[in-house]
Amino acid sequence: MGLFRLGFQSHRLHLLHSVPETVSVSRSTFWVQNLTHNKIIKHFALPSSSTLRSKLVIAKALSTEAGAVSQSTKMVKAIRVHEHGGPEVLKWEDVELGEPKEGEIRVKNKVIGVNFIDIYFRKGVYKTAMPFTPGMEAVGEVTAVGPGLTGRKVGDVVAYGGNPIGSYAEEQILPADKVVPVPPSVDPIIAASIMLKGMTAQFLLRRCFKVESGHTVLVHAAAGGVGSLLCQWANALGATVIGTVSSKEKAAQAKEDGCHHTIIYKEEDFVTRVNEITSGQGVEVVYDSVGKDTFEGSLACLKTRGYMVNFGQSSGIPDPVPLPALAAKSLFLTRPSLMQYTATRDELLESAGEVFANVASGVLRVRVNHKYPLSQAAEAHADLENRRTSGSVVLIP
């Protein structure tokens, strides 16, 4: 005989004992689920004197047990998206969270990072099944571990950046091999604001195109979350850094972050200025997260055999590029993604380790300029999308 489970209207689930057919069941609305076959049998609304009879089994709720039985699910608050659109589609809802399975952990989020990729998913530029909880970066405390799991324990402070989507929640279930331990020397707010953006900067500068001393690089959105880290890190590697920004205030920040030359693109043509700064030579690499508005100009800024690295499209998806357009200077064009550069556990640990080491040594300084309650994620998205932010943006559950 299989185990049975009783669900009350409050959604609290309790284990039951099988009882003889002659025992009456008190008035309640409930369902019985055979956990052995995972099959819902029926919903019942019982009068006070009714007896539930079944050819298979009779089940009775034992009130003395209800408080003692551990709950297999719980309700948590999360941001949910039921349709693509603007920030208004981000809804603050209750969601059900179960226990971690084999290879999984449950994490209570302390800080959640906000990134432009979250906006792409919200708008439908990147696809995922509906409805969904956005977010791909967070730091939290482990509250439960799946059966047989080693290497992680309740109370550990861990971070993740990348897949799976779903960090805009008070708690979430994560694959244990997708999280990394947060060093005690790194504040959780800093860790949550730098995991995705820091590892993105790491693979862009160290692996996608390996920046070295003597190189000249162009960074668009130089005062943004990733842009700020690219400028600091490239400067530390000995490169000459040129950054584009939208205002004088952001130009001042980019200068602090290691930009040798800043270009306010609303006031001057960045292609002309890059040509002047490099004496017509161009740059070795362009790191472009803006996309449509800057793509053609970025190609024009490259020197012979230069690298065009497009890793975002905040202004829209760039128009198609005819291959002959690259031939004139033998240019390289790539559209990389962090997920392919942290595909293995070793790659993930190496990337996160280098980021945390640079934070600890002072090479990377993280500006967390904007903090919002998790329930106000829509406001955070609106500000980020309309370029009213600088540095990193985080949500606090």
C-alpha positions in Angstrom: 0.0 0.0 0.0 1.4 3.4 -1.0 1.7 6.5 1.2 -1.0 9.1 1.0 -1.0 12.8 1.3 -3.8 15.2 2.4 -4.0 18.8 1.1 -6.2 21.4 2.8 -7.4 24.6 1.3 -4.5 26.4 2.9 -2.2 24.2 0.7 -0.4 22.8 3.8 0.3 19.1 3.1 0.3 16.4 5.8 1.0 12.7 5.7 -1.9 10.4 6.6 -2.2 6.9 8.1 -4.4 4.4 6.4 -7.5 3.6 8.6 -10.2 1.0 8.6 -13.2 1.5 6.2 -15.6 1.9 9.2 -14.0 5.1 10.5 -15.9 8.3 9.8 -14.1 11.4 8.5 -14.9 14.9 9.8 -16.1 17.7 7.5 -13.3 19.1 5.4 -12.5 19.8 1.8 -9.5 17.9 0.8 -7.8 15.7 -1.8 -6.0 12.4 -1.5 -2.8 11.8 -3.5 -1.2 8.4 -3.9 2.5 9.3 -3.6 3.5 5.9 -4.9 1.9 6.5 -8.3 1.7 10.4 -8.0 -2.0 10.3 -8.9 -4.7 12.6 -7.6 -7.7 10.4 -6.7 -10.5 12.9 -6.1 -11.7 16.1 -4.3 -14.2 15.6 -1.5 -16.6 17.9 0.3 -17.9 15.8 3.2 -21.0 16.2 5.4 -20.4 15.8 9.1 -21.6 12.2 9.3 -20.1 11.0 6.0 -17.7 8.1 5.7 -15.2 8.1 2.9 -15.1 4.6 1.3 -12.8 3.4 -1.5 -12.1 0.1 -2.9 -8.4 1.0 -2.6 -8.0 2.7 0.8 -9.6 4.9 3.5 -7.5 7.9 4.7 -8.0 10.0 7.7 -6.2 13.3 8.7 -4.7 12.9 12.1 -4.8 16.4 13.8 -2.3 15.3 16.4 0.3 14.6 13.6 -0.3 17.7 11.6 2.0 20.0 13.5 4.7 17.4 13.8 5.0 16.5 10.2 7.6 18.5 8.2 6.2 20.5 5.3 7.3 19.4 1.8 6.4 22.7 0.2 6.3 26.3 1.3 5.1 29.6 -0.1 7.6 32.4 -0.9 7.3 35.7 -2.7 8.7 36.2 -6.1 8.5 38.3 -9.3 6.6 36.5 -12.0 6.3 37.2 -15.7 3.1 35.9 -17.5 3.5 37.9 -20.7 6.3 39.8 -22.5 6.3 43.6 -22.3 7.5 46.6 -20.3 8.4 46.7 -16.6 4.7 46.6 -15.7 4.6 42.8 -16.6 6.7 42.1 -13.5 4.2 40.9 -10.9 4.8 40.3 -7.2 3.2 36.9 -6.4 3.2 34.0 -4.0 4.9 30.9 -5.5 5.3 27.3 -4.2 8.8 26.1 -3.4 9.5 22.5 -2.7 12.4 20.6 -1.2 15.8 20.3 -3.0 16.2 17.0 -4.9 19.5 15.1 -5.5 22.2 17.5 -6.5 20.2 20.6 -5.5 20.2 23.1 -2.7 17.6 25.6 -1.4 18.9 29.1 -1.0 17.4 32.1 0.9 18.5 35.1 -1.2 20.1 38.0 0.6 20.9 40.2 -2.4 19.8 39.8 -6.1 21.7 41.3 -9.0 19.9 43.1 -11.8 21.3 42.8 -15.3 20.3 43.8 -18.8 19.8 40.2 -19.7 16.8 40.2 -17.3 15.2 42.9 -19.5 15.9 40.8 -22.6 14.0 37.9 -21.1 11.2 40.2 -19.9 10.8 41.6 -23.4 11.0 38.3 -25.2 14.4 39.0 -26.9 15.6 35.8 -25.2 13.0 33.0 -24.9 12.0 30.9 -21.9 8.9 29.1 -20.9 6.0 31.1 -19.5 5.3 32.0 -16.7 8.8 32.5 -15.3 10.7 34.2 -12.6 13.5 36.4 -14.0 17.0 37.0 -12.6 20.3 35.3 -13.1 22.5 36.5 -10.2 22.2 36.3 -6.4 23.9 35.7 -3.1 22.2 33.8 -0.3 22.3 31.3 2.5 21.8 27.6 2.0 18.7 26.5 4.0 18.5 22.9 2.8 20.5 20.4 0.8 19.3 17.5 -1.4 19.7 13.9 -0.4 23.3 12.6 -0.5 24.8 16.0 -1.4 28.3 16.7 -0.1 30.4 19.8 -0.4 27.5 22.2 0.6 25.8 22.5 4.0 23.0 24.5 5.6 24.4 28.0 6.6 26.9 28.3 3.7 26.9 31.7 1.9 26.9 31.0 -1.8 26.7 33.0 -5.0 25.6 32.2 -8.6 25.6 34.1 -11.9 24.1 32.6 -15.1 21.7 29.7 -15.4 19.2 28.8 -14.1 17.0 31.8 -14.5 14.9 32.6 -11.4 16.8 34.7 -8.8 14.0 37.3 -8.4 12.6 35.4 -5.4 12.9 35.2 -1.6 14.1 31.6 -1.9 15.0 29.4 -4.8 16.2 25.9 -5.7 19.6 25.7 -7.4 21.8 23.0 -8.8 24.7 22.7 -6.3 27.3 22.7 -9.1 26.2 26.1 -10.3 27.0 28.0 -7.0 30.3 29.1 -5.6 31.3 29.9 -2.1 31.5 33.6 -1.2 34.8 34.4 0.6 34.3 35.9 4.0 36.2 39.0 2.9 33.6 39.8 0.2 30.4 41.5 1.3 27.3 39.7 0.0 26.0 42.9 -1.6 29.3 43.3 -3.5 29.3 39.6 -4.4 25.7 39.7 -5.8 26.5 42.8 -7.9 29.7 41.4 -9.4 29.1 37.7 -10.1 27.4 37.9 -13.5 29.0 41.2 -14.5 32.4 40.3 -13.1 32.6 36.9 -14.8 31.4 38.5 -18.0 34.3 41.0 -17.8 36.7 38.1 -17.0 35.9 36.1 -20.1 35.7 39.2 -22.3 39.1 40.5 -21.3 41.0 37.2 -20.6 39.6 34.7 -23.0 37.4 36.1 -25.7 40.1 38.6 -26.6 43.2 38.5 -24.4 43.9 42.1 -23.5 47.6 42.9 -22.9 49.8 45.8 -22.1 50.0 48.2 -25.0 46.6 47.4 -26.5 44.0 50.1 -27.0 40.4 49.1 -26.2 37.0 50.8 -26.8 34.3 50.2 -24.2 30.8 51.4 -24.8 28.5 52.2 -21.8 31.7 52.6 -19.8 29.9 53.7 -16.7 27.5 50.7 -16.7 27.8 47.6 -14.5 29.9 45.6 -16.9 31.5 48.6 -18.6 32.9 49.9 -15.3 34.5 46.6 -14.5 36.0 46.4 -18.1 37.6 49.8 -17.7 39.1 49.0 -14.3 40.4 45.6 -15.4 41.7 46.7 -18.8 43.6 49.6 -17.2 45.1 47.2 -14.7 46.3 45.0 -17.5 48.2 48.0 -19.1 45.8 48.8 -21.9 44.8 52.3 -23.0 41.1 52.6 -22.4 38.6 54.7 -24.3 35.0 54.8 -23.0 31.8 56.2 -24.3 29.2 57.5 -21.9 26.0 59.6 -22.1 26.7 62.4 -19.6 29.4 64.5 -17.9 28.6 62.8 -14.6 29.1 59.3 -16.1 32.3 60.6 -17.9 33.7 61.5 -14.5 32.9 58.1 -13.1 34.5 56.4 -16.1 37.6 58.4 -15.5 37.8 57.2 -11.9 37.4 53.7 -13.2 40.5 53.9 -15.4 39.3 55.4 -18.7 42.2 57.4 -20.2 39.8 59.0 -22.7 36.0 59.5 -22.3 33.6 60.3 -25.2 30.1 61.8 -24.5 28.4 60.3 -27.5 25.5 62.8 -27.3 27.9 65.7 -27.9 30.5 64.3 -30.3 30.8 61.5 -32.9 32.7 58.6 -31.2 34.1 57.3 -34.5 35.8 60.7 -35.2 37.1 60.9 -31.6 38.5 57.4 -31.6 40.3 58.1 -34.9 41.8 61.3 -33.3 42.8 59.6 -30.1 44.5 56.7 -32.0 46.0 58.9 -34.7 44.1 57.0 -37.3 45.3 53.6 -36.2 42.1 52.3 -34.5 41.7 50.0 -31.6 42.5 46.3 -31.1 39.1 45.5 -29.7 35.7 47.0 -29.2 33.5 45.8 -26.3 30.0 46.7 -27.4 26.9 46.0 -25.3 24.8 48.8 -26.9 24.2 47.0 -30.2 22.1 48.7 -33.0 23.1 52.3 -32.3 26.8 51.7 -32.1 27.5 48.6 -34.2 28.5 50.1 -37.5 30.6 52.8 -35.8 32.3 50.2 -33.7 33.4 48.3 -36.8 34.8 51.5 -38.2 36.9 52.1 -35.0 38.8 48.8 -35.4 42.4 48.5 -36.7 43.4 45.8 -39.1 42.6 42.3 -37.7 40.7 44.0 -34.8 38.1 42.2 -32.7 34.5 43.3 -32.7 33.0 41.8 -29.5 29.2 42.4 -29.3 27.9 41.1 -25.9 24.6 42.9 -25.7 22.0 45.0 -27.4 20.5 47.6 -25.1 19.5 49.8 -28.1 18.2 46.9 -30.2 19.6 44.0 -32.2 22.2 45.2 -34.8 21.4 44.9 -38.5 22.9 42.0 -40.4 26.5 42.4 -41.4 27.5 41.3 -45.0 30.7 39.2 -44.7 32.5 41.4 -47.3 32.2 44.3 -44.8 34.7 42.4 -42.6 37.1 41.7 -45.4 38.5 45.2 -45.9 40.4 45.0 -42.6 40.2 41.2 -42.0 38.1 41.9 -38.9 37.0 39.3 -36.3 33.3 39.4 -35.2 32.0 37.4 -32.2 28.7 37.4 -30.2 29.8 35.5 -27.0 27.8 34.4 -24.0 29.0 33.8 -20.5 27.2 30.5 -20.3 29.5 29.0 -22.9 32.6 30.3 -21.0 31.5 28.8 -17.7 30.1 25.6 -19.0 32.1 23.3 -16.8 32.6 23.4 -13.0 36.3 24.1 -13.4 35.6 27.0 -15.7 33.1 28.4 -13.3 35.4 28.2 -10.3 38.3 29.7 -12.2 36.3 32.6 -13.5 34.6 33.4 -10.1 37.9 32.9 -8.3 39.7 35.5 -10.4 36.8 38.0 -10.0 36.8 37.6 -6.2 40.6 37.8 -6.1 40.6 41.1 -8.0 37.9 42.5 -5.6 40.0 41.5 -2.6 43.2 43.0 -4.1 41.5 46.3 -5.0 41.8 45.9 -8.8 38.0 45.9 -9.1 35.9 48.4 -7.1 32.2 47.8 -7.3 29.8 50.7 -7.2 26.4 49.6 -5.9 24.7 52.8 -6.6 21.1 51.6 -6.7 19.2 49.4 -4.2 15.5 48.5 -4.6 13.2 46.2 -2.6 12.6 43.0 -4.5 8.9 43.9 -4.7 9.9 47.0 -6.7 11.8 45.2 -9.5 9.6 47.0 -12.1 11.0 50.3 -11.0 14.6 49.0 -11.2 14.0 47.7 -14.7 12.5 51.1 -15.8 15.5 53.0 -14.4 18.1 50.6 -15.9 16.4 50.5 -19.3 16.2 54.3 -19.5 19.8 54.8 -18.5 19.0 56.4 -15.2 21.5 54.2 -13.4 25.2 53.9 -13.2 27.3 51.1 -11.7 25.5 48.1 -10.3 21.8 47.7 -9.4 20.6 45.2 -6.8 17.3 44.0 -5.3 16.9 43.3 -1.6 14.3 40.6 -0.6 
